[in-house]
């Protein structure tokens, strides 16, 4: 079984990491020594309202790597989705997200990060990074489920 975990690590700060996606790829025991059959399950995604998805990969050549298998799974799960997502987000933020408290917090965080960036112009990088750390810590303290 393969487990793929995607984590968001804001600005490389491990203490703020958050798992934002997970996928399991399991052998269904129906293949041969040369070709494997797999079942893949991608967790649902609350941010994009993407439901849980499952797919199967039949006759995967086992001489390929785990990355090759993952690529096949992702291509099959998201076939036709890429263009739709590009169109959706090219027009701006979806209306369902306007007023979302997370977006308000992210706007506040972005504002604080802009202030910290401006500090870099007149102050040390260390001061700016300290301000960014404090802002991120405030955000995650106010939003413990993030």
Secondary structure, DSSP 8 states (H G I E B T S, - for coil): -EEEEEEE-GGG-GGG-EEEEEEEEEE-S-S-SSEEEEEEEE--BTTTTB--EEEEEEEEETTS-HHHHHHHHHHHHTTTHHHHHHHHHHT-S-GGGTT-HHHHHHHHHHHHHHHHHHHHHHS-HHHHHHHHHHHHHHHHHH-TT-
